[in-house]
């Protein structure tokens, strides 16, 4: 896999609120370390980095503005503004980073960026949705699965899936569906 010189790392929703026990059991305890490795590599190489924060509109969400849970996790916040390349900080209140402020697609296009690497939280929600939209919009999307994590989830009819099952489903959907190339962090480094 060849990574473009100007490939943007899009780091989604790495916020303190995801440490809240209300979220339940998560998978991939090494995700943050992989996110950190990617962020350091991107910044050292002068590649563009996009920091995305979810500003929840739900009154009981730990991710709503004004709550500590809305803050970026320390390892991310301390790296903002420290890279040698361009940076964008955007906020959103839906799953896709392409529907946020400022406009991600516009910024990528203005900077001639056609390849994005999508990492962050949660595997099966905001990172997957952003990857799908990126693919639909014509960007080449790379998805380091081990630089994401999610939580067990209950659905309709009494069905439930573990976080690992959800992560595998996301990988199969994105890769098999042609939305993204799913890789491991080591493949990018």
N, C-alpha and C positions, 0 to 999 in steps of 0.2 A: 504494500500500500504506500503510495507516494503522497506525502503531505505537502501542499503548496506553501511557498514561502510566506504568503499572506493569509493562510488558513486561520480563521478566527476560532478561538476557544470560547464557547458559550456556556458559562457556568451558572446553572439555574437553581435558584431558591435554596442555597446553602445557608439556612437560617436557624437560629437558636430554637425556634418553636418546634422543630422536628425532634429535639431532644426531650420534649414533653412526653411523659408516660401515657398520656391520653391517646397517643398514636398507636400504641400496642407494640407487638413484637416485630422487629425489623430484620432484614438480612444484611449480608455483606459488611461485616464490621471493619473491613479494610478500605471501604469506599473513600473515606476522608483522606487517608494517606495517598490514595491514587489521585484524587482531585488535587491534592497539594503538589504531587509530583508533576502533574500536567500543568498546573498554574505556574510553578517555578520554571519549568522548561519553556513554556510559551513566553513568559515575561523575559527570561534571559535571552531568548532568541529574537526579541523585538517583534514578535508576532502579536496581532490584535487579540484583545481579551474583552469579552462582554460579560459584565456582572448583572445578573437578573435577580430582582427581589419581588416576592409575591406579597402584595398588600391586600390581605383578605378583607372582604366586605362582610363576612359572617361575624355577628357580635360575640360569639363564644370561641372564635378561633385564636390560638396563640400567635398567629401570623398577622393579626390586624395591626395597622399603624398605631404607634403609641405604646405598644406592648414590647417588653424585652424580647419576646419570641420573634418579633418582626426583624430584629437586627441580624445582620449577616454573622455567621460563626466567626470567631476571632481569627482563625488561620486565613480566612478569606479577607476580612476587613483590613487586617494589618498589611495585606499585599496590594490593596487597591492603590492606584497611583504610583506604584513602584516599578512598573514594567518599562522596558525601553520602546515598546510599540504603542499604537493607539489603543485607547480604552473607551468603552461605552458603559454607562450605568443606566439600566432601565428598570422601570417598575411595571407590574401588571396585576390584574385581579382576576384573570382567567388562566386556563392551562397553558396556552401558547405564548412564548416570548415574542412571537410575531404580532401579537395583539397587545402592545404595551406602549409606554411612553418613555423616551422618544421611539420612533419607528425603527425597528430592527432591520427590516428589509431595505428601507431607504438608506440606512447607515452602511449596511453591507455593500449595497450597489454603489453608493458614492465613493467607497473605498476600493472598489474593484474586487471585492471578495466573493468568490463563488464556491468556496469549500468551508464548511463549518464542522467543528468537533463539539458535540453536545454531551455535557456531563452534568451531574448534580442530583437533585432530589425532586420528586420521586420518580423512580424508574418507569412506572406504568401510567403516570399522570403527566406532569409538566414536561419532563424530558422527552417522553415518547411523543406527546402531542407536538412539541416544537420540532422534533426530528421529522415527524410525518409531514407537517406543514412545510418545513424546509425542503423536503424532497418534492412535494407537490409544486412548490414555487420554483423548482429548477436548480436548487443548490445541491452540491455534492455533500452529503451528510455522512459523517463518520461518528460512530456511537461506541465509545469505550464502556461496555456494560459494567465492568468492575469499578468504574468511577461513578456509579449510581447506586442508590438503594431505595427500598420501599418497605412497606408494612403488610402484614397479613390483612386480608380484606374479605368481608362478607358481601354477598350479592343477593340476587333474587332466589326464590324457591328454596331457601335454606342452604344454598351453595356457598362455599367459601374456598379461597385459595391461599396458600402460604405465600409469603413474600418471595421465596425462591421460585415457586411455580409462576407467580406473576412476572418475575424477572425473565424467566425462560420464555414465557409467552410474548413478552415485549421483544426479546431478541429475535424470536422466530417471525413475529409480525413485521418488524422493521427490516430485517435482512431478507427473509423469504418473500416479503411483499415488495421489495425493491425501493423502499423508502430511504434506507441507509445501509452502510457497510458496518456491521457489528464486529468490534475488535476488542482486544484487551489493552489496557494501558501500556503494558510493555511493548506492544506492537508499534505504538506511537513514539515511544521514547528511544 
